[in-house]
């Protein structure tokens, strides 16, 4: 058995389909409609968060400057309760991961 070239072209198939649709009084199908994507609410929210994080400054200069002045002047008084609470929260997060 000899098979020589299929000669199949997607555009020809679309033309044939459109001719058939026109003969039946139906609208044509365009070959350039393109693909579409619809993101979930969660994915959209995640993207918004990513953009917001990228827009945040890497260093909070106002806080760094204030703390630097307090340390240099000897008035810096860290809150031991806040420090302990932060350490405990971090440990809890480590256990969840």
Beta strands, then each sheet from edge to edge (+ up, - down):
end
